[in-house]
Amino acid sequence: MNNEYRQFLINHTNSIMEKNFHNQSQTHSQYHYNDIIEKMKTYPYLFNGIHDTNVPPGYETSTPKERYLSQQRLDSEKRIRIQKNY
């Protein structure tokens, strides 16, 4: 029974989403289905370098990640100072 329901949802996902949207959009008519789908798409964010502090949508932080990035920033600053002295 659960497997049948799961298969139904898998096979009819797009039509279910469209029906849900159209039911909801009757109260919010200024939105268009395709516009919302386009806004939901995410693309890989390319950082400009180790000192780029932008936080793209969906970015998740963690203690190990922050420690690693902090260490990399410090190492980068050391290299920059050494290069400027020569």
Secondary structure, 3 states (H helix, E strand, C coil): CHHHHHHHHHHCHHHHHHHHHHHHHCCCCCCCHHHHHHHHCCCCCCCCCCCCCCCCCCCCCCHHHHHHHHHHHHHHHHHHHHHHHC
